Amino acid sequence: MPKLPCISPEKLGRVLEKCGFELERIRGSHHYYHNPETKKSTSVPFHGKDVPKGLLNEILKEAGISREEFFECLWG
């Protein structure tokens, strides 16, 4: 399994949408996503720079997305 990359918030938003999340609202520089099937929510900071690996890991845990599912949505 490859290491988690630093990716842009836009790309992370697209990955979340591929995994079943919907953009619920935007408040300031944060986009809030919600998955109606799993009832999980997470937020992505849009601060004009890449999301660091540690924060990406926390967002994936909060969203209930495994690394395998993340890479499948990222590359697929």
Order of alpha helices (4+ residues) and beta strands (2+ residues): alpha-beta-beta-beta-alpha-alpha
